[in-house]
Amino acid sequence: MEQSTPSQETQQVLGGFFQGTGNNDPDAIAKYLADDIDFYIAESPYMPWTGHKKGKQEVITALKQLIAAHHTAEDDFEMDRTFIDGTEAAVFGKAGRTVKATGKKFKEPFVMRFTIINGLITKLLMLEDSHQIEKAFIK
């Protein structure tokens, strides 16, 4: 079955976003973010990049905080499934990292929901087990 043009565009944007993510490159990721992006990860007092972020600059700042808090050479990222329906996408996987401040590792499942309009991510919702991840930040 051939994908529609919005689905193809969504797939291309996801590919670029995850390539930038895999390289821990906020500038590469930023190319795929709308200026008015709506971004949310369940808020944690141990992880300043979490919570509701509105706008490209807030998201870029959050990504830089996320990258700075981890030993990125030890990242362990698996994408299990991607579902695309036009401008909407959901990605299921597992993310593993090592926290610089504690040396503790974690690997937890996640799901990310994207809305992609005109080649840019306008909404990004990340659902993860923040409570389990927080344990890696506590000394």
Buried (B, 14 or more C-beta within 10 A) or exposed (E): EEEEEBBEBBBEBBEBBBEBBEEBBBEBBBEBBBEEBBBBBBEBEBBBBBBEBEBBEBBBBBBBBBBEBBEBEEBEBEBEEBEBEBBBBBBBBBBBBBBEEEEBBBBBBBBBBBBBBEEBBBBBBBBBEBEEBBEBBEE
